[in-house]
Amino acid sequence: MSTQTNMTNGNPTKLLLSFAIPLMLGTIFQQSFILVDRIIVGHLIGSNAFSSVGATGSVSMVFTSLCLGIAIGSGIVVSQFYGANDEDGTASAIRNGTIISILSTIIVSILALVVTRPILILLNTPTSLLEDSINYMSISMCGLIVVILYYIPFSILCSLGDAK
């Protein structure tokens, strides 16, 4: 019995919903993790730490989204080769997408570490939060590679039709 769903046959609305709902639920769980993280930081470390995390949220999201977009977007190329039944092209796209995702994440992380202070100053981050905000961003950006290393195989599996 095959557990794979053919996304090219059937009712498009039903197929898209069956594919999108688990992804949306995953996003909700991910956002819940962020919320719990901020609650823990606020209660255990203090209000300045909580405010520092909040001050870096939008800046961190820009860099993280860029890296995630590259990692997940590389799956588009994989799926095109896979859909064309081109095994060599699929393998090459997986290999190249992985290399590009890792290298771009390293470059973006380094760039983020360099420009965090000027961006936070430009955003009028209070001076009492600036150093903690920079420290939090440094930790976040150094850990971004770990997040991307999760999303690379996730993207590959999704592009090959296994989104579970």
C-alpha positions in Angstrom: 0.0 0.0 0.0 1.5 3.3 -1.1 1.5 6.2 1.4 2.7 8.7 -1.2 0.1 11.2 -2.5 0.2 12.1 -6.2 -0.2 15.9 -6.2 -0.8 16.1 -9.9 -4.0 14.1 -10.0 -7.3 14.9 -8.2 -9.0 17.9 -6.8 -6.5 20.7 -6.6 -8.1 22.4 -3.6 -8.2 19.2 -1.6 -4.6 18.3 -2.5 -3.3 21.8 -1.6 -5.2 21.7 1.7 -3.9 18.3 2.6 -0.4 19.6 1.9 -0.7 23.1 3.4 -2.5 22.2 6.7 0.4 20.2 8.1 2.8 22.9 7.1 0.7 25.6 8.8 0.4 23.4 11.9 4.2 23.1 11.9 4.5 26.9 11.7 2.1 27.3 14.6 4.2 25.0 16.7 7.3 26.8 15.7 5.8 30.2 16.7 4.6 28.6 20.0 8.2 27.6 20.7 9.3 31.3 20.1 6.5 32.5 22.5 7.5 30.0 25.2 11.2 31.0 24.7 10.3 34.6 25.4 8.2 33.8 28.4 11.1 31.7 29.9 13.6 34.5 29.1 11.3 37.1 30.7 10.6 35.1 33.9 14.0 33.5 34.5 16.5 36.1 33.3 14.6 39.4 33.6 12.7 42.1 31.8 15.9 43.6 30.2 16.7 40.3 28.6 13.1 39.9 27.4 13.2 43.4 25.9 16.5 42.6 24.2 15.0 39.5 22.6 12.1 41.6 21.4 14.3 44.3 20.1 16.1 41.9 17.8 13.0 40.0 16.6 12.5 41.8 13.3 16.2 42.0 12.6 16.7 38.3 13.3 13.7 37.4 11.2 15.1 39.2 8.2 18.4 37.2 8.3 16.7 33.9 9.2 14.0 34.2 6.5 16.7 34.9 3.9 18.5 31.7 4.8 15.3 29.7 5.1 14.2 31.0 1.8 17.4 29.8 0.1 17.3 26.4 1.8 13.7 25.7 1.1 13.8 27.4 -2.3 16.5 25.0 -3.4 13.9 22.3 -3.2 12.1 23.8 -6.2 15.0 22.9 -8.4 15.2 19.5 -6.9 11.4 18.9 -7.5 11.8 20.0 -11.1 14.5 17.5 -11.8 12.6 14.8 -9.8 9.4 15.5 -11.7 11.3 15.1 -15.0 12.6 11.7 -13.8 16.2 13.0 -14.1 18.1 11.1 -11.4 21.4 12.7 -12.1 19.9 16.2 -12.2 18.1 15.5 -8.9 21.3 14.3 -7.2 23.1 17.3 -8.6 20.4 19.7 -7.4 20.4 18.2 -3.9 24.2 18.5 -3.7 24.3 22.0 -5.1 21.3 23.2 -3.1 22.9 21.9 0.1 26.2 23.6 -0.6 24.6 26.9 -1.6 22.3 26.8 1.5 25.2 26.1 3.9 27.6 28.7 2.3 24.9 31.4 2.1 23.9 30.8 5.8 27.5 31.2 6.9 27.9 34.4 4.8 24.5 35.8 6.0 25.4 34.9 9.6 28.8 36.7 9.4 27.1 39.7 7.7 24.5 39.8 10.5 27.2 39.8 13.1 28.8 42.8 11.4 25.7 44.9 10.8 23.7 44.1 14.0 25.0 47.0 16.0 24.4 49.6 13.3 20.9 48.3 12.5 19.9 48.2 16.2 21.2 51.8 16.6 19.3 52.8 13.4 16.1 51.3 14.9 16.6 53.4 18.1 17.2 50.5 20.4 17.5 51.9 23.9 21.1 52.0 25.0 20.2 50.0 28.1 19.2 47.1 25.8 21.8 47.4 23.1 24.6 45.1 24.4 22.2 42.4 25.5 20.4 42.7 22.1 23.7 42.3 20.3 24.7 39.3 22.4 21.3 37.7 21.7 21.7 38.3 18.0 25.2 36.9 18.0 24.0 33.7 19.7 21.0 33.5 17.3 23.1 34.0 14.2 25.8 31.5 15.3 23.0 28.9 15.8 21.3 29.7 12.5 23.4 27.0 10.7 21.9 24.4 12.9 18.4 25.5 11.9 19.3 25.4 8.3 20.9 22.0 8.6 17.4 20.9 9.7 15.6 22.6 6.8 17.8 21.3 4.1 16.7 17.7 4.4 13.2 18.9 5.1 13.1 20.8 1.9 14.6 17.9 0.0 12.0 15.5 1.3 9.2 17.9 0.5 10.5 18.3 -3.0 10.6 14.6 -3.5 6.9 14.3 -2.3 7.5 13.2 1.3 6.3 16.2 3.4 5.4 14.1 6.5 
